[in-house]
Amino acid sequence: MAEKLTPGPGSKTGSLKFARIYRALLPFLSLAVVLLVFLLADLFTNGGVEKFSEMMNPLNLMLVANQNVIVALGALGMTLIIINGGIDLSPGSSIALSTVMIALCLESGYDPAVALLAGLATGAAIGLLNGAIITRFKIVPFIATLGMMSIARGLAKLMSSEQKINAPETWLNELLYGAGLGPFSRGLIALVVLALLLWAILKFTVFGRYVFAIGSNETAARLCGLRVEGQKMLVYMLAGFFFGAAAVMEFSTLGNGDPSTAIGKELDIIAAVVIGGGSLSGGKGSVVGSLVGAYIISLLRNGCVLYDIPNPVQEIVTGVIIIAAVAIDQLLLRRRS
């Protein structure tokens, strides 16, 4: 009778190494694929590389980087949540409500610094409320944040009487595109600083290790004595802070508080994290990957504009990318198990 063959430990180790290498390279592979698609499209439709050269022009790439700041800041917050094994569907509504709060503060005569803090605090408060609902009432994150998405949007409309709130011009209007350091705008500098801060938190602090531990195996984390509920609330609150920072940049772009802004922005934010190697199953993700993922989303939109591709097609492509990234993630998980 033939002996049944079973994979040895080396096979599992090889799978784990492949999965780690793949996740590290995924955002850069995705970027290469996007660029290759645009290059081939230019060659086959125009017989040259004029549009591709325009897209790769350093000035255009810097413009894309500036346009990317809002999604990238949101992606930093979503990275925390996804690594922790959760999800948040409310960033777009949180951004809208925060812009309204900033505009109301400025309209009431408060100092711009106070308005900025109000925007950050609004985002953090929504995140903390999300965490409290999820942990105290044992509601799955998808449902809890879906409800908060509607609540925050409704509050934004209620507080603004469903109208844009025009605010006096201050230095907040120059925060995103204002001159910073060399070719880098103030918004880009703020993004880099916050990204480095989050990277250091995840890499060198006990809190960062707990974030990964809970996302990888929440049951095991509980058995090890971790205060899972408290950690989750802190994660959602910190993520809300990043959504508030994205709102500050959104206000800088708009110059007013708009209750209807950032509709669907959560899709871009989640897509950026997933494309960057984050796993919706938890325990996987990185700051660098999410930043590259966010840049890919912005570059994709920019390229579609240059190539005269209609907006509905852009949305279809974004959806296909998300499904493909999640499908590959699930294949890797099954290969590990």
C-alpha positions in Angstrom: 0.0 0.0 0.0 1.5 3.3 -1.0 2.5 5.6 1.8 0.5 8.9 2.0 2.7 11.9 1.3 2.3 14.9 3.5 4.1 18.2 3.1 7.0 18.6 5.4 7.8 21.6 7.7 10.0 23.0 5.0 7.0 23.4 2.7 5.1 25.5 5.3 8.2 27.6 6.0 8.6 28.3 2.3 5.0 29.4 2.0 5.4 31.8 5.0 8.5 33.3 3.4 6.8 33.7 0.1 3.8 35.3 1.7 6.0 37.8 3.6 8.0 38.7 0.5 4.9 39.0 -1.6 3.3 41.4 0.9 6.4 43.5 1.1 6.6 43.8 -2.7 2.8 44.0 -3.4 2.5 47.8 -3.4 5.5 48.2 -5.7 4.4 45.4 -8.0 1.0 47.1 -8.2 2.6 50.4 -9.0 4.6 48.8 -11.8 1.5 47.1 -13.2 -0.4 50.4 -13.3 2.5 52.2 -15.0 2.9 49.3 -17.5 -0.9 49.4 -18.4 -0.7 53.2 -19.1 2.5 52.8 -21.1 1.0 50.0 -23.3 -2.3 52.0 -23.7 -0.3 55.0 -25.0 1.7 52.8 -27.4 -1.3 51.0 -28.8 -3.7 53.9 -29.1 -1.3 56.8 -30.0 1.7 55.0 -31.3 4.0 56.8 -28.9 4.6 57.7 -25.3 3.5 61.3 -25.2 0.8 60.9 -22.6 2.9 58.5 -20.6 5.8 61.0 -20.6 3.4 63.7 -19.5 2.2 61.5 -16.6 5.8 60.7 -15.5 6.9 64.3 -15.7 8.3 65.2 -12.3 6.0 68.2 -11.9 3.0 66.0 -12.5 4.3 63.4 -10.1 4.6 66.1 -7.5 1.1 67.3 -8.2 -0.1 63.7 -7.7 1.8 63.5 -4.4 0.0 66.7 -3.2 -3.4 65.4 -4.3 -2.6 62.2 -2.5 -2.2 63.7 0.9 -5.8 63.5 2.0 -6.2 59.8 1.0 -2.8 59.0 2.4 -3.6 60.5 5.8 -6.8 58.5 5.9 -5.0 55.4 4.9 -2.6 55.8 7.8 -5.5 55.7 10.2 -7.2 52.8 8.3 -3.8 50.9 8.5 -4.1 50.8 12.3 -7.7 49.6 12.2 -7.1 46.9 9.6 -3.9 45.6 11.3 -6.0 45.4 14.4 -8.5 43.2 12.6 -11.2 45.8 12.2 -12.7 48.0 9.5 -14.1 51.5 9.4 -16.7 52.8 6.8 -17.1 56.2 8.3 -13.9 58.2 7.3 -15.7 60.1 4.5 -18.5 61.3 6.9 -15.9 62.0 9.6 -14.0 64.2 7.2 -17.1 66.1 6.2 -18.2 66.7 9.9 -14.7 67.8 10.8 -14.6 70.4 8.0 -17.9 71.7 9.2 -16.5 72.0 12.7 -13.4 73.9 11.5 -15.6 76.3 9.5 -17.9 76.9 12.4 -15.0 77.7 14.7 -13.5 80.2 12.2 -16.9 81.7 11.5 -17.3 82.3 15.2 -14.0 84.2 15.4 -11.8 81.5 17.0 -8.1 81.4 16.3 -7.2 79.1 13.3 -5.1 76.9 15.7 -8.3 76.3 17.8 -10.2 75.4 14.6 -7.5 73.0 13.6 -7.6 71.3 17.0 -11.4 71.2 16.7 -11.1 69.3 13.4 -8.6 66.8 14.9 -10.7 66.4 18.0 -13.9 65.7 16.0 -12.2 62.9 14.1 -10.7 61.4 17.2 -14.1 61.7 19.0 -15.9 59.8 16.2 -13.2 57.2 16.3 -13.5 56.8 20.0 -17.3 56.5 19.7 -16.8 53.8 17.1 -14.5 51.9 19.4 -16.9 52.2 22.3 -19.8 50.9 20.3 -17.8 48.0 18.9 -16.4 46.9 22.3 -19.2 47.7 24.7 -22.1 46.6 22.6 -20.2 43.8 20.8 -21.3 45.0 17.4 -19.2 43.9 14.5 -17.1 46.8 13.1 -18.7 46.8 9.7 -22.2 47.4 11.1 -21.1 49.8 13.8 -19.1 52.1 11.4 -21.8 51.8 8.8 -24.2 53.3 11.3 -21.6 56.0 12.3 -21.1 56.8 8.6 -24.8 57.9 8.5 -24.8 59.5 11.9 -21.7 61.7 11.2 -23.0 62.7 7.8 -26.4 63.6 9.2 -24.7 65.7 12.0 -22.7 67.5 9.4 -25.8 68.4 7.4 -27.7 69.4 10.6 -25.0 71.6 11.9 -24.5 73.4 8.6 -28.2 73.6 7.7 -27.2 71.5 4.6 -25.2 74.4 3.2 -21.5 75.1 2.7 -20.1 77.2 5.6 -17.9 79.9 4.2 -15.1 80.8 6.6 -12.6 83.7 6.6 -9.3 83.0 4.9 -6.5 82.0 7.2 -3.2 80.1 7.1 -5.3 76.9 7.2 -6.1 77.6 3.5 -2.4 77.3 2.7 -1.8 74.2 4.8 -2.0 71.7 2.0 -0.5 73.4 -1.1 1.5 76.2 0.7 5.3 76.3 0.2 7.1 74.1 2.6 10.6 72.8 2.2 12.0 73.0 -1.3 9.6 71.3 -3.8 7.7 69.7 -0.9 4.4 71.4 0.2 3.4 71.8 3.8 0.8 69.1 3.3 3.5 66.6 2.1 5.7 67.5 5.0 2.9 67.0 7.5 2.1 63.6 5.9 5.7 62.5 6.2 5.9 63.6 9.8 2.7 61.8 10.8 3.7 58.7 8.8 7.1 58.5 10.6 5.3 58.9 13.9 2.9 56.1 13.2 5.7 53.9 11.9 7.7 54.4 15.1 4.6 53.6 17.2 4.0 50.4 15.4 7.6 49.4 15.3 9.0 50.3 18.7 6.2 50.5 21.2 4.3 48.0 23.2 1.1 49.4 21.9 2.2 48.7 18.3 3.0 45.1 19.2 -0.4 44.7 20.8 -2.1 46.1 17.6 -0.5 43.3 15.5 -1.1 40.6 18.2 -4.8 41.4 18.5 -5.3 41.5 14.7 -3.4 38.2 14.3 -5.3 36.2 17.0 -7.7 38.0 19.3 -8.4 34.9 21.3 -4.8 34.3 22.0 -4.2 37.9 22.9 -7.0 37.7 25.5 -5.5 34.6 27.0 -2.2 36.4 27.2 -3.8 39.0 29.4 -4.1 41.9 26.9 -6.9 44.4 27.5 -8.4 43.9 24.0 -11.4 46.3 24.5 -9.2 49.1 25.7 -6.7 48.6 22.9 -9.4 48.6 20.3 -10.9 51.8 21.5 -7.4 53.4 21.5 -6.9 52.2 17.9 -10.1 53.6 16.6 -9.5 56.9 18.4 -6.0 57.2 17.0 -7.3 56.3 13.5 -10.0 59.0 14.0 -7.2 61.5 14.7 -5.7 60.7 11.3 -9.1 61.1 9.6 -9.3 64.5 11.4 -5.9 65.4 9.9 -7.3 64.4 6.5 -10.2 66.7 7.2 -7.9 69.6 7.9 -6.3 69.1 4.5 -9.7 68.8 2.9 -10.7 72.1 4.4 -7.5 73.6 3.1 -8.5 72.5 -0.4 -12.2 73.6 -0.1 -11.8 76.7 2.0 -15.2 76.0 3.5 -17.1 73.4 5.6 -18.9 71.2 3.2 -21.3 68.5 4.7 -21.4 66.7 1.3 -17.7 66.4 0.8 -15.6 63.2 0.8 -18.6 61.0 -0.2 -17.0 57.6 -1.1 -13.6 58.6 0.2 -13.6 55.6 2.5 -13.4 53.4 -0.6 -10.1 55.0 -1.7 -8.8 54.9 1.8 -9.5 51.1 2.3 -8.3 50.4 -1.3 -5.0 52.1 -0.5 -4.4 49.9 2.6 -5.4 46.7 0.8 -3.2 47.5 -2.3 -0.4 48.3 0.1 -0.5 44.7 1.5 -2.9 45.1 4.4 -5.0 42.0 5.1 -8.7 42.4 5.9 -8.3 39.3 8.1 -6.0 41.4 10.4 -2.5 41.2 11.6 -0.9 42.4 8.4 -0.1 45.9 7.0 2.5 48.6 6.9 2.8 52.4 6.8 5.0 52.3 3.7 2.7 49.9 1.9 -0.3 52.1 2.6 1.4 55.2 1.5 2.4 53.6 -1.8 -1.1 52.2 -2.1 -2.6 55.7 -1.7 -0.2 57.1 -4.3 -1.2 54.3 -6.7 -4.9 55.4 -6.3 -4.0 59.0 -7.0 -1.8 58.2 -9.9 -4.5 56.0 -11.4 -7.0 58.9 -11.2 -4.4 61.3 -12.7 -3.6 58.9 -15.5 -7.3 58.4 -16.3 -7.7 62.1 -16.6 -4.7 62.4 -18.9 -5.9 59.5 -21.1 -9.5 60.9 -21.2 -10.9 57.9 -19.5 -14.4 58.6 -18.0 -15.0 58.6 -14.3 -17.2 55.6 -14.2 -14.4 53.5 -15.7 -12.1 54.8 -13.0 -14.5 53.6 -10.3 -14.7 50.2 -12.0 -10.9 49.8 -12.2 -10.6 50.8 -8.5 -13.2 48.1 -7.6 -11.4 45.5 -9.6 -8.1 46.3 -8.0 -9.7 45.9 -4.5 -11.3 42.6 -5.4 -8.0 41.3 -6.9 -6.0 42.3 -3.9 -8.4 40.7 -1.4 -8.6 37.5 -3.5 -4.8 37.2 -3.6 -4.7 37.8 0.2 -7.3 35.0 0.8 -5.2 32.7 -1.4 -2.1 33.4 0.7 -4.1 32.8 3.9 -5.3 29.4 2.6 -1.8 28.5 1.5 -0.5 29.2 5.0 -3.2 27.1 6.7 
